[in-house]
Amino acid sequence: MLPIRELHEIQTRNRLDQATQNWQQRYAIRAGIEATLSQTVRTCGLRRTRYRGLARTHVAEVMEHAAWC
């Protein structure tokens, strides 16, 4: 665990970085992707699958994403 002073310095540095235009542009991209995935999970029920096995589950996810788009 980090000492309180080091943790505070890291948090302060991160908050200053978040105020920059470059960071906000990069975060906007991530926020858009996260929103799209969240909406797909809510509308298609991607938290659960009816298939067993990674290969079948992956195919089902790809098909649901394709159908959603």
mmCIF file of the N, C-alpha and C atoms, coordinates in Angstrom:
data_MODEL
# 
_entry.id   MODEL 
# 
loop_
_atom_site.group_PDB 
_atom_site.id 
_atom_site.type_symbol 
_atom_site.label_atom_id 
_atom_site.label_alt_id 
_atom_site.label_comp_id 
_atom_site.label_asym_id 
_atom_site.label_entity_id 
_atom_site.label_seq_id 
_atom_site.pdbx_PDB_ins_code 
_atom_site.Cartn_x 
_atom_site.Cartn_y 
_atom_site.Cartn_z 
_atom_site.occupancy 
_atom_site.B_iso_or_equiv 
_atom_site.pdbx_formal_charge 
_atom_site.auth_seq_id 
_atom_site.auth_comp_id 
_atom_site.auth_asym_id 
_atom_site.auth_atom_id 
_atom_site.pdbx_PDB_model_num 
ATOM 1   N N  . MET A 1 1  ? 0.841   -1.175  0.000   1.00 0.00 ? 1  MET A N  1 
ATOM 2   C CA . MET A 1 1  ? 0.000   0.000   0.000   1.00 0.00 ? 1  MET A CA 1 
ATOM 3   C C  . MET A 1 1  ? 0.891   1.246   0.000   1.00 0.00 ? 1  MET A C  1 
ATOM 4   N N  . LEU A 1 2  ? 0.464   2.240   -0.721  1.00 0.00 ? 2  LEU A N  1 
ATOM 5   C CA . LEU A 1 2  ? 1.241   3.469   -0.825  1.00 0.00 ? 2  LEU A CA 1 
ATOM 6   C C  . LEU A 1 2  ? 1.050   4.352   0.401   1.00 0.00 ? 2  LEU A C  1 
ATOM 7   N N  . PRO A 1 3  ? 2.106   5.032   0.788   1.00 0.00 ? 3  PRO A N  1 
ATOM 8   C CA . PRO A 1 3  ? 1.931   6.031   1.856   1.00 0.00 ? 3  PRO A CA 1 
ATOM 9   C C  . PRO A 1 3  ? 0.993   7.143   1.391   1.00 0.00 ? 3  PRO A C  1 
ATOM 10  N N  . ILE A 1 4  ? 0.368   7.792   2.322   1.00 0.00 ? 4  ILE A N  1 
ATOM 11  C CA . ILE A 1 4  ? -0.644  8.801   2.011   1.00 0.00 ? 4  ILE A CA 1 
ATOM 12  C C  . ILE A 1 4  ? -0.072  9.921   1.149   1.00 0.00 ? 4  ILE A C  1 
ATOM 13  N N  . ARG A 1 5  ? 1.129   10.366  1.426   1.00 0.00 ? 5  ARG A N  1 
ATOM 14  C CA . ARG A 1 5  ? 1.719   11.464  0.665   1.00 0.00 ? 5  ARG A CA 1 
ATOM 15  C C  . ARG A 1 5  ? 1.918   11.080  -0.803  1.00 0.00 ? 5  ARG A C  1 
ATOM 16  N N  . GLU A 1 6  ? 2.451   9.884   -1.062  1.00 0.00 ? 6  GLU A N  1 
ATOM 17  C CA . GLU A 1 6  ? 2.664   9.438   -2.440  1.00 0.00 ? 6  GLU A CA 1 
ATOM 18  C C  . GLU A 1 6  ? 1.336   9.268   -3.170  1.00 0.00 ? 6  GLU A C  1 
ATOM 19  N N  . LEU A 1 7  ? 0.366   8.724   -2.495  1.00 0.00 ? 7  LEU A N  1 
ATOM 20  C CA . LEU A 1 7  ? -0.958  8.562   -3.092  1.00 0.00 ? 7  LEU A CA 1 
ATOM 21  C C  . LEU A 1 7  ? -1.558  9.918   -3.458  1.00 0.00 ? 7  LEU A C  1 
ATOM 22  N N  . HIS A 1 8  ? -1.424  10.873  -2.578  1.00 0.00 ? 8  HIS A N  1 
ATOM 23  C CA . HIS A 1 8  ? -1.931  12.218  -2.842  1.00 0.00 ? 8  HIS A CA 1 
ATOM 24  C C  . HIS A 1 8  ? -1.231  12.845  -4.050  1.00 0.00 ? 8  HIS A C  1 
ATOM 25  N N  . GLU A 1 9  ? 0.070   12.650  -4.163  1.00 0.00 ? 9  GLU A N  1 
ATOM 26  C CA . GLU A 1 9  ? 0.815   13.203  -5.305  1.00 0.00 ? 9  GLU A CA 1 
ATOM 27  C C  . GLU A 1 9  ? 0.366   12.562  -6.614  1.00 0.00 ? 9  GLU A C  1 
ATOM 28  N N  . ILE A 1 10 ? 0.145   11.268  -6.586  1.00 0.00 ? 10 ILE A N  1 
ATOM 29  C CA . ILE A 1 10 ? -0.324  10.569  -7.792  1.00 0.00 ? 10 ILE A CA 1 
ATOM 30  C C  . ILE A 1 10 ? -1.708  11.067  -8.188  1.00 0.00 ? 10 ILE A C  1 
ATOM 31  N N  . GLN A 1 11 ? -2.605  11.194  -7.226  1.00 0.00 ? 11 GLN A N  1 
ATOM 32  C CA . GLN A 1 11 ? -3.955  11.675  -7.512  1.00 0.00 ? 11 GLN A CA 1 
ATOM 33  C C  . GLN A 1 11 ? -3.939  13.102  -8.051  1.00 0.00 ? 11 GLN A C  1 
ATOM 34  N N  . THR A 1 12 ? -3.104  13.948  -7.474  1.00 0.00 ? 12 THR A N  1 
ATOM 35  C CA . THR A 1 12 ? -3.002  15.327  -7.939  1.00 0.00 ? 12 THR A CA 1 
ATOM 36  C C  . THR A 1 12 ? -2.492  15.378  -9.368  1.00 0.00 ? 12 THR A C  1 
ATOM 37  N N  . ARG A 1 13 ? -1.476  14.589  -9.670  1.00 0.00 ? 13 ARG A N  1 
ATOM 38  C CA . ARG A 1 13 ? -0.914  14.550  -11.023 1.00 0.00 ? 13 ARG A CA 1 
ATOM 39  C C  . ARG A 1 13 ? -1.963  14.042  -12.022 1.00 0.00 ? 13 ARG A C  1 
ATOM 40  N N  . ASN A 1 14 ? -2.699  13.008  -11.633 1.00 0.00 ? 14 ASN A N  1 
ATOM 41  C CA . ASN A 1 14 ? -3.732  12.473  -12.527 1.00 0.00 ? 14 ASN A CA 1 
ATOM 42  C C  . ASN A 1 14 ? -4.847  13.481  -12.775 1.00 0.00 ? 14 ASN A C  1 
ATOM 43  N N  . ARG A 1 15 ? -5.238  14.209  -11.763 1.00 0.00 ? 15 ARG A N  1 
ATOM 44  C CA . ARG A 1 15 ? -6.298  15.216  -11.932 1.00 0.00 ? 15 ARG A CA 1 
ATOM 45  C C  . ARG A 1 15 ? -5.836  16.356  -12.832 1.00 0.00 ? 15 ARG A C  1 
ATOM 46  N N  . LEU A 1 16 ? -4.571  16.717  -12.731 1.00 0.00 ? 16 LEU A N  1 
ATOM 47  C CA . LEU A 1 16 ? -4.040  17.748  -13.632 1.00 0.00 ? 16 LEU A CA 1 
ATOM 48  C C  . LEU A 1 16 ? -4.015  17.248  -15.074 1.00 0.00 ? 16 LEU A C  1 
ATOM 49  N N  . ASP A 1 17 ? -3.647  15.985  -15.255 1.00 0.00 ? 17 ASP A N  1 
ATOM 50  C CA . ASP A 1 17 ? -3.642  15.408  -16.606 1.00 0.00 ? 17 ASP A CA 1 
ATOM 51  C C  . ASP A 1 17 ? -5.042  15.385  -17.204 1.00 0.00 ? 17 ASP A C  1 
ATOM 52  N N  . GLN A 1 18 ? -6.046  15.116  -16.375 1.00 0.00 ? 18 GLN A N  1 
ATOM 53  C CA . GLN A 1 18 ? -7.422  15.034  -16.863 1.00 0.00 ? 18 GLN A CA 1 
ATOM 54  C C  . GLN A 1 18 ? -7.955  16.380  -17.344 1.00 0.00 ? 18 GLN A C  1 
ATOM 55  N N  . ALA A 1 19 ? -7.318  17.449  -16.956 1.00 0.00 ? 19 ALA A N  1 
ATOM 56  C CA . ALA A 1 19 ? -7.758  18.782  -17.382 1.00 0.00 ? 19 ALA A CA 1 
ATOM 57  C C  . ALA A 1 19 ? -7.207  19.156  -18.757 1.00 0.00 ? 19 ALA A C  1 
ATOM 58  N N  . THR A 1 20 ? -6.299  18.357  -19.311 1.00 0.00 ? 20 THR A N  1 
ATOM 59  C CA . THR A 1 20 ? -5.710  18.687  -20.612 1.00 0.00 ? 20 THR A CA 1 
ATOM 60  C C  . THR A 1 20 ? -6.654  18.295  -21.743 1.00 0.00 ? 20 THR A C  1 
ATOM 61  N N  . GLN A 1 21 ? -6.540  18.985  -22.845 1.00 0.00 ? 21 GLN A N  1 
ATOM 62  C CA . GLN A 1 21 ? -7.380  18.730  -24.024 1.00 0.00 ? 21 GLN A CA 1 
ATOM 63  C C  . GLN A 1 21 ? -7.097  17.342  -24.606 1.00 0.00 ? 21 GLN A C  1 
ATOM 64  N N  . ASN A 1 22 ? -5.825  16.954  -24.636 1.00 0.00 ? 22 ASN A N  1 
ATOM 65  C CA . ASN A 1 22 ? -5.446  15.657  -25.193 1.00 0.00 ? 22 ASN A CA 1 
ATOM 66  C C  . ASN A 1 22 ? -6.112  14.513  -24.416 1.00 0.00 ? 22 ASN A C  1 
ATOM 67  N N  . TRP A 1 23 ? -6.072  14.585  -23.094 1.00 0.00 ? 23 TRP A N  1 
ATOM 68  C CA . TRP A 1 23 ? -6.676  13.539  -22.273 1.00 0.00 ? 23 TRP A CA 1 
ATOM 69  C C  . TRP A 1 23 ? -8.179  13.481  -22.503 1.00 0.00 ? 23 TRP A C  1 
ATOM 70  N N  . GLN A 1 24 ? -8.832  14.624  -22.595 1.00 0.00 ? 24 GLN A N  1 
ATOM 71  C CA . GLN A 1 24 ? -10.282 14.669  -22.777 1.00 0.00 ? 24 GLN A CA 1 
ATOM 72  C C  . GLN A 1 24 ? -10.691 14.094  -24.133 1.00 0.00 ? 24 GLN A C  1 
ATOM 73  N N  . GLN A 1 25 ? -9.884  14.328  -25.161 1.00 0.00 ? 25 GLN A N  1 
ATOM 74  C CA . GLN A 1 25 ? -10.190 13.760  -26.478 1.00 0.00 ? 25 GLN A CA 1 
ATOM 75  C C  . GLN A 1 25 ? -10.067 12.239  -26.452 1.00 0.00 ? 25 GLN A C  1 
ATOM 76  N N  . ARG A 1 26 ? -9.005  11.740  -25.811 1.00 0.00 ? 26 ARG A N  1 
ATOM 77  C CA . ARG A 1 26 ? -8.832  10.290  -25.719 1.00 0.00 ? 26 ARG A CA 1 
ATOM 78  C C  . ARG A 1 26 ? -9.952  9.667   -24.884 1.00 0.00 ? 26 ARG A C  1 
ATOM 79  N N  . TYR A 1 27 ? -10.357 10.322  -23.816 1.00 0.00 ? 27 TYR A N  1 
ATOM 80  C CA . TYR A 1 27 ? -11.404 9.777   -22.957 1.00 0.00 ? 27 TYR A CA 1 
ATOM 81  C C  . TYR A 1 27 ? -12.758 9.795   -23.658 1.00 0.00 ? 27 TYR A C  1 
ATOM 82  N N  . ALA A 1 28 ? -12.992 10.772  -24.506 1.00 0.00 ? 28 ALA A N  1 
ATOM 83  C CA . ALA A 1 28 ? -14.258 10.842  -25.245 1.00 0.00 ? 28 ALA A CA 1 
ATOM 84  C C  . ALA A 1 28 ? -14.419 9.616   -26.138 1.00 0.00 ? 28 ALA A C  1 
ATOM 85  N N  . ILE A 1 29 ? -13.330 9.165   -26.728 1.00 0.00 ? 29 ILE A N  1 
ATOM 86  C CA . ILE A 1 29 ? -13.378 7.956   -27.561 1.00 0.00 ? 29 ILE A CA 1 
ATOM 87  C C  . ILE A 1 29 ? -13.747 6.756   -26.706 1.00 0.00 ? 29 ILE A C  1 
ATOM 88  N N  . ARG A 1 30 ? -13.074 6.636   -25.567 1.00 0.00 ? 30 ARG A N  1 
ATOM 89  C CA . ARG A 1 30 ? -13.358 5.514   -24.675 1.00 0.00 ? 30 ARG A CA 1 
ATOM 90  C C  . ARG A 1 30 ? -14.793 5.570   -24.174 1.00 0.00 ? 30 ARG A C  1 
ATOM 91  N N  . ALA A 1 31 ? -15.278 6.740   -23.819 1.00 0.00 ? 31 ALA A N  1 
ATOM 92  C CA . ALA A 1 31 ? -16.638 6.871   -23.309 1.00 0.00 ? 31 ALA A CA 1 
ATOM 93  C C  . ALA A 1 31 ? -17.656 6.431   -24.364 1.00 0.00 ? 31 ALA A C  1 
ATOM 94  N N  . GLY A 1 32 ? -17.395 6.758   -25.626 1.00 0.00 ? 32 GLY A N  1 
ATOM 95  C CA . GLY A 1 32 ? -18.291 6.339   -26.697 1.00 0.00 ? 32 GLY A CA 1 
ATOM 96  C C  . GLY A 1 32 ? -18.328 4.835   -26.859 1.00 0.00 ? 32 GLY A C  1 
ATOM 97  N N  . ILE A 1 33 ? -17.169 4.208   -26.783 1.00 0.00 ? 33 ILE A N  1 
ATOM 98  C CA . ILE A 1 33 ? -17.101 2.751   -26.897 1.00 0.00 ? 33 ILE A CA 1 
ATOM 99  C C  . ILE A 1 33 ? -17.796 2.092   -25.719 1.00 0.00 ? 33 ILE A C  1 
ATOM 100 N N  . GLU A 1 34 ? -17.533 2.593   -24.513 1.00 0.00 ? 34 GLU A N  1 
ATOM 101 C CA . GLU A 1 34 ? -18.163 2.033   -23.317 1.00 0.00 ? 34 GLU A CA 1 
ATOM 102 C C  . GLU A 1 34 ? -19.680 2.170   -23.391 1.00 0.00 ? 34 GLU A C  1 
ATOM 103 N N  . ALA A 1 35 ? -20.174 3.284   -23.885 1.00 0.00 ? 35 ALA A N  1 
ATOM 104 C CA . ALA A 1 35 ? -21.620 3.485   -23.993 1.00 0.00 ? 35 ALA A CA 1 
ATOM 105 C C  . ALA A 1 35 ? -22.231 2.511   -24.991 1.00 0.00 ? 35 ALA A C  1 
ATOM 106 N N  . THR A 1 36 ? -21.553 2.291   -26.106 1.00 0.00 ? 36 THR A N  1 
ATOM 107 C CA . THR A 1 36 ? -22.050 1.352   -27.113 1.00 0.00 ? 36 THR A CA 1 
ATOM 108 C C  . THR A 1 36 ? -22.110 -0.062  -26.556 1.00 0.00 ? 36 THR A C  1 
ATOM 109 N N  . LEU A 1 37 ? -21.043 -0.475  -25.871 1.00 0.00 ? 37 LEU A N  1 
ATOM 110 C CA . LEU A 1 37 ? -21.038 -1.816  -25.289 1.00 0.00 ? 37 LEU A CA 1 
ATOM 111 C C  . LEU A 1 37 ? -22.111 -1.957  -24.219 1.00 0.00 ? 37 LEU A C  1 
ATOM 112 N N  . SER A 1 38 ? -22.287 -0.943  -23.414 1.00 0.00 ? 38 SER A N  1 
ATOM 113 C CA . SER A 1 38 ? -23.297 -0.988  -22.364 1.00 0.00 ? 38 SER A CA 1 
ATOM 114 C C  . SER A 1 38 ? -24.696 -1.125  -22.958 1.00 0.00 ? 38 SER A C  1 
ATOM 115 N N  . GLN A 1 39 ? -24.944 -0.386  -24.009 1.00 0.00 ? 39 GLN A N  1 
ATOM 116 C CA . GLN A 1 39 ? -26.264 -0.453  -24.644 1.00 0.00 ? 39 GLN A CA 1 
ATOM 117 C C  . GLN A 1 39 ? -26.488 -1.833  -25.268 1.00 0.00 ? 39 GLN A C  1 
ATOM 118 N N  . THR A 1 40 ? -25.456 -2.399  -25.866 1.00 0.00 ? 40 THR A N  1 
ATOM 119 C CA . THR A 1 40 ? -25.571 -3.729  -26.452 1.00 0.00 ? 40 THR A CA 1 
ATOM 120 C C  . THR A 1 40 ? -25.837 -4.765  -25.368 1.00 0.00 ? 40 THR A C  1 
ATOM 121 N N  . VAL A 1 41 ? -25.161 -4.659  -24.248 1.00 0.00 ? 41 VAL A N  1 
ATOM 122 C CA . VAL A 1 41 ? -25.370 -5.601  -23.148 1.00 0.00 ? 41 VAL A CA 1 
ATOM 123 C C  . VAL A 1 41 ? -26.805 -5.504  -22.640 1.00 0.00 ? 41 VAL A C  1 
ATOM 124 N N  . ARG A 1 42 ? -27.311 -4.292  -22.500 1.00 0.00 ? 42 ARG A N  1 
ATOM 125 C CA . ARG A 1 42 ? -28.660 -4.119  -21.984 1.00 0.00 ? 42 ARG A CA 1 
ATOM 126 C C  . ARG A 1 42 ? -29.721 -4.598  -22.962 1.00 0.00 ? 42 ARG A C  1 
ATOM 127 N N  . THR A 1 43 ? -29.542 -4.337  -24.254 1.00 0.00 ? 43 THR A N  1 
ATOM 128 C CA . THR A 1 43 ? -30.586 -4.690  -25.217 1.00 0.00 ? 43 THR A CA 1 
ATOM 129 C C  . THR A 1 43 ? -30.538 -6.151  -25.641 1.00 0.00 ? 43 THR A C  1 
ATOM 130 N N  . CYS A 1 44 ? -29.344 -6.730  -25.716 1.00 0.00 ? 44 CYS A N  1 
ATOM 131 C CA . CYS A 1 44 ? -29.206 -8.110  -26.204 1.00 0.00 ? 44 CYS A CA 1 
ATOM 132 C C  . CYS A 1 44 ? -28.995 -9.121  -25.089 1.00 0.00 ? 44 CYS A C  1 
ATOM 133 N N  . GLY A 1 45 ? -28.815 -8.656  -23.880 1.00 0.00 ? 45 GLY A N  1 
ATOM 134 C CA . GLY A 1 45 ? -28.619 -9.591  -22.770 1.00 0.00 ? 45 GLY A CA 1 
ATOM 135 C C  . GLY A 1 45 ? -27.301 -10.334 -22.851 1.00 0.00 ? 45 GLY A C  1 
ATOM 136 N N  . LEU A 1 46 ? -26.228 -9.649  -23.101 1.00 0.00 ? 46 LEU A N  1 
ATOM 137 C CA . LEU A 1 46 ? -24.941 -10.311 -23.293 1.00 0.00 ? 46 LEU A CA 1 
ATOM 138 C C  . LEU A 1 46 ? -24.288 -10.779 -21.994 1.00 0.00 ? 46 LEU A C  1 
ATOM 139 N N  . ARG A 1 47 ? -24.895 -10.568 -20.874 1.00 0.00 ? 47 ARG A N  1 
ATOM 140 C CA . ARG A 1 47 ? -24.301 -11.047 -19.625 1.00 0.00 ? 47 ARG A CA 1 
ATOM 141 C C  . ARG A 1 47 ? -24.403 -12.560 -19.512 1.00 0.00 ? 47 ARG A C  1 
ATOM 142 N N  . ARG A 1 48 ? -25.395 -13.125 -20.159 1.00 0.00 ? 48 ARG A N  1 
ATOM 143 C CA . ARG A 1 48 ? -25.583 -14.576 -20.125 1.00 0.00 ? 48 ARG A CA 1 
ATOM 144 C C  . ARG A 1 48 ? -25.644 -15.104 -21.554 1.00 0.00 ? 48 ARG A C  1 
ATOM 145 N N  . THR A 1 49 ? -25.186 -16.321 -21.711 1.00 0.00 ? 49 THR A N  1 
ATOM 146 C CA . THR A 1 49 ? -25.227 -16.944 -23.034 1.00 0.00 ? 49 THR A CA 1 
ATOM 147 C C  . THR A 1 49 ? -25.918 -18.297 -22.936 1.00 0.00 ? 49 THR A C  1 
ATOM 148 N N  . ARG A 1 50 ? -26.507 -18.718 -24.015 1.00 0.00 ? 50 ARG A N  1 
ATOM 149 C CA . ARG A 1 50 ? -27.175 -20.018 -24.025 1.00 0.00 ? 50 ARG A CA 1 
ATOM 150 C C  . ARG A 1 50 ? -26.233 -21.130 -24.472 1.00 0.00 ? 50 ARG A C  1 
ATOM 151 N N  . TYR A 1 51 ? -25.009 -20.769 -24.813 1.00 0.00 ? 51 TYR A N  1 
ATOM 152 C CA . TYR A 1 51 ? -24.051 -21.739 -25.326 1.00 0.00 ? 51 TYR A CA 1 
ATOM 153 C C  . TYR A 1 51 ? -22.981 -22.065 -24.300 1.00 0.00 ? 51 TYR A C  1 
ATOM 154 N N  . ARG A 1 52 ? -22.400 -23.254 -24.433 1.00 0.00 ? 52 ARG A N  1 
ATOM 155 C CA . ARG A 1 52 ? -21.259 -23.639 -23.619 1.00 0.00 ? 52 ARG A CA 1 
ATOM 156 C C  . ARG A 1 52 ? -20.031 -23.661 -24.508 1.00 0.00 ? 52 ARG A C  1 
ATOM 157 N N  . GLY A 1 53 ? -18.932 -23.219 -23.962 1.00 0.00 ? 53 GLY A N  1 
ATOM 158 C CA . GLY A 1 53 ? -17.691 -23.216 -24.725 1.00 0.00 ? 53 GLY A CA 1 
ATOM 159 C C  . GLY A 1 53 ? -17.387 -21.820 -25.244 1.00 0.00 ? 53 GLY A C  1 
ATOM 160 N N  . LEU A 1 54 ? -16.114 -21.502 -25.225 1.00 0.00 ? 54 LEU A N  1 
ATOM 161 C CA . LEU A 1 54 ? -15.689 -20.163 -25.610 1.00 0.00 ? 54 LEU A CA 1 
ATOM 162 C C  . LEU A 1 54 ? -15.944 -19.880 -27.090 1.00 0.00 ? 54 LEU A C  1 
ATOM 163 N N  . ALA A 1 55 ? -15.716 -20.859 -27.950 1.00 0.00 ? 55 ALA A N  1 
ATOM 164 C CA . ALA A 1 55 ? -15.881 -20.632 -29.390 1.00 0.00 ? 55 ALA A CA 1 
ATOM 165 C C  . ALA A 1 55 ? -17.338 -20.319 -29.739 1.00 0.00 ? 55 ALA A C  1 
ATOM 166 N N  . ARG A 1 56 ? -18.262 -21.101 -29.223 1.00 0.00 ? 56 ARG A N  1 
ATOM 167 C CA . ARG A 1 56 ? -19.682 -20.863 -29.511 1.00 0.00 ? 56 ARG A CA 1 
ATOM 168 C C  . ARG A 1 56 ? -20.158 -19.545 -28.910 1.00 0.00 ? 56 ARG A C  1 
ATOM 169 N N  . THR A 1 57 ? -19.704 -19.254 -27.706 1.00 0.00 ? 57 THR A N  1 
ATOM 170 C CA . THR A 1 57 ? -20.079 -18.005 -27.059 1.00 0.00 ? 57 THR A CA 1 
ATOM 171 C C  . THR A 1 57 ? -19.577 -16.814 -27.859 1.00 0.00 ? 57 THR A C  1 
ATOM 172 N N  . HIS A 1 58 ? -18.351 -16.910 -28.353 1.00 0.00 ? 58 HIS A N  1 
ATOM 173 C CA . HIS A 1 58 ? -17.782 -15.817 -29.145 1.00 0.00 ? 58 HIS A CA 1 
ATOM 174 C C  . HIS A 1 58 ? -18.590 -15.595 -30.422 1.00 0.00 ? 58 HIS A C  1 
ATOM 175 N N  . VAL A 1 59 ? -18.944 -16.666 -31.097 1.00 0.00 ? 59 VAL A N  1 
ATOM 176 C CA . VAL A 1 59 ? -19.740 -16.534 -32.323 1.00 0.00 ? 59 VAL A CA 1 
ATOM 177 C C  . VAL A 1 59 ? -21.084 -15.879 -32.009 1.00 0.00 ? 59 VAL A C  1 
ATOM 178 N N  . ALA A 1 60 ? -21.706 -16.273 -30.914 1.00 0.00 ? 60 ALA A N  1 
ATOM 179 C CA . ALA A 1 60 ? -22.991 -15.681 -30.537 1.00 0.00 ? 60 ALA A CA 1 
ATOM 180 C C  . ALA A 1 60 ? -22.839 -14.190 -30.260 1.00 0.00 ? 60 ALA A C  1 
ATOM 181 N N  . GLU A 1 61 ? -21.772 -13.806 -29.575 1.00 0.00 ? 61 GLU A N  1 
ATOM 182 C CA . GLU A 1 61 ? -21.545 -12.388 -29.292 1.00 0.00 ? 61 GLU A CA 1 
ATOM 183 C C  . GLU A 1 61 ? -21.317 -11.597 -30.566 1.00 0.00 ? 61 GLU A C  1 
ATOM 184 N N  . VAL A 1 62 ? -20.527 -12.131 -31.486 1.00 0.00 ? 62 VAL A N  1 
ATOM 185 C CA . VAL A 1 62 ? -20.264 -11.440 -32.752 1.00 0.00 ? 62 VAL A CA 1 
ATOM 186 C C  . VAL A 1 62 ? -21.555 -11.257 -33.529 1.00 0.00 ? 62 VAL A C  1 
ATOM 187 N N  . MET A 1 63 ? -22.374 -12.284 -33.574 1.00 0.00 ? 63 MET A N  1 
ATOM 188 C CA . MET A 1 63 ? -23.646 -12.202 -34.302 1.00 0.00 ? 63 MET A CA 1 
ATOM 189 C C  . MET A 1 63 ? -24.577 -11.167 -33.655 1.00 0.00 ? 63 MET A C  1 
ATOM 190 N N  . GLU A 1 64 ? -24.607 -11.119 -32.331 1.00 0.00 ? 64 GLU A N  1 
ATOM 191 C CA . GLU A 1 64 ? -25.484 -10.151 -31.661 1.00 0.00 ? 64 GLU A CA 1 
ATOM 192 C C  . GLU A 1 64 ? -24.997 -8.731  -31.878 1.00 0.00 ? 64 GLU A C  1 
ATOM 193 N N  . HIS A 1 65 ? -23.682 -8.550  -31.861 1.00 0.00 ? 65 HIS A N  1 
ATOM 194 C CA . HIS A 1 65 ? -23.143 -7.213  -32.127 1.00 0.00 ? 65 HIS A CA 1 
ATOM 195 C C  . HIS A 1 65 ? -23.427 -6.799  -33.569 1.00 0.00 ? 65 HIS A C  1 
ATOM 196 N N  . ALA A 1 66 ? -23.285 -7.728  -34.492 1.00 0.00 ? 66 ALA A N  1 
ATOM 197 C CA . ALA A 1 66 ? -23.560 -7.419  -35.899 1.00 0.00 ? 66 ALA A CA 1 
ATOM 198 C C  . ALA A 1 66 ? -25.033 -7.079  -36.101 1.00 0.00 ? 66 ALA A C  1 
ATOM 199 N N  . ALA A 1 67 ? -25.906 -7.815  -35.431 1.00 0.00 ? 67 ALA A N  1 
ATOM 200 C CA . ALA A 1 67 ? -27.336 -7.554  -35.556 1.00 0.00 ? 67 ALA A CA 1 
ATOM 201 C C  . ALA A 1 67 ? -27.700 -6.202  -34.932 1.00 0.00 ? 67 ALA A C  1 
ATOM 202 N N  . TRP A 1 68 ? -27.032 -5.847  -33.877 1.00 0.00 ? 68 TRP A N  1 
ATOM 203 C CA . TRP A 1 68 ? -27.316 -4.585  -33.190 1.00 0.00 ? 68 TRP A CA 1 
ATOM 204 C C  . TRP A 1 68 ? -26.898 -3.391  -34.037 1.00 0.00 ? 68 TRP A C  1 
ATOM 205 N N  . CYS A 1 69 ? -25.773 -3.512  -34.713 1.00 0.00 ? 69 CYS A N  1 
ATOM 206 C CA . CYS A 1 69 ? -25.266 -2.396  -35.532 1.00 0.00 ? 69 CYS A CA 1 
ATOM 207 C C  . CYS A 1 69 ? -26.115 -2.293  -36.750 1.00 0.00 ? 69 CYS A C  1 
# 
